[in-house]
């Protein structure tokens, strides 16, 4: 085996509030692709943990590497394939033969050798392993104790975020909590879903206890207490721990930091990054060397701009947006999707020939005035993973599950009212009216519908369908989808082959 380098060097790019990578010699990830069964010697590197973690500067440099590991500059970060394409909201898009393995995921015919599955697994465990190294090594660093606690809290947040995605894509996964330096930490058995969630909750509770409520401008983009509480509440919700979810969402709101932006579309503009509605977003910065931009700007753009037009929205998603009796549409539709005859990002009129479905997503793209066609894959737009509108809808869902219809409607209608206020001009009287029903099942359906349109193309839809269960999932995905056999995607064969603890 070649030597594994663990030296890391980063600097903070204050102009973009992002962690800019300078030396890409990262701590080795889960080494199931590098080592074979005959290798029993503990891993060593030319720049080992024993010689690197010596002061607070190096501790922060290692932490910045953890953030870098969840960004969309890495083409293996295909969470959009699972969140959108696997759902009823999008298809692969692009040229028919390009990234063809995505089609198997969309059709639920994939197997354990699918390259997309393997790549995302590797990507997620890279972030986990970097977080594990920080969590294992920073406690021994002689430094300010408050800063040390904060660094550990941030690393635990990212580890929890990564495991949350893994457990919802694959179900049982190896729960690796230590640096991958010896056989017991490399060969880890599958943990039950409940056990993985328990670790996610533990990490997030510990993170929420030590993370700051907010940061100064130089540190915007780091995980905050609010981010930990929001993700903890989300993890509670996914397990139907309704009261716990509400309690954590109330703690978040008690911070008095978050509110809905006046206009829905403003959430997805460069000028509004890290806004009051944003709870946690993955940072990107264009024009840097080494690269720290977002590739989504190119993955989803039309070919006329040098894009690949992937993640093409479906007619079903477009039809989900409400219309008035006079045909006026929910303004979130044109903030979310490009559609025929409507203005595109650069002011030109969108053509349905740009996409195999007639639609393209808008939310992760920038106009040419911000990123030229020649630099299309170096986007500067952040990805918002958690925003306050999402929290309001999760609160509504939890309150409804606990038979508190009034509180459910209050939270649901706050989201709808903001959408209506985003309408340009005088809104029709019959568009986006408040939901008034107190029937539990009707409210549940209304909340599920609202999540679809409010969070369209933000990579959440598939995970919502799966947690809502067999009836909802099979209705949305069609008769070819069997919930019992297709709920989770297969664990990569490469992991099964290399990890001796998986039986």
Secondary structure by P-SEA (a helix, b strand, c coil): ccccccbbbbbbcccccccccccccccccccccccccccccccccccccccccccaaaaaaaaaaaaaaacccccccccccccccccccccccccccccaaaaaaaacccccccaaaaaaaaaaaaaaaaaaaaaaccccccccaaaaaaaaaaaaaaaaaaaaaaaaacccccccccccccccccccccccaaaaaaaaaaaaaaaaacccccccccccccccaaaaaaaaaaaaaaacaaaaaaaaaaaaaaaccccccccccccccccccccccccbbbbbbccccccccccccccccccccccccccccccccccccccccccccccccccccccccccccccccccccccccccccccccccccccccccccccccccccccaaaaaaaaaaaaaaacaaaaaaaaaaaaaaaaaaacccccccccccccccccaaaaaaaaaaaaaaaacccccaaaaaaaaccaaaaaaacccccccccccccccaaaaacccccc
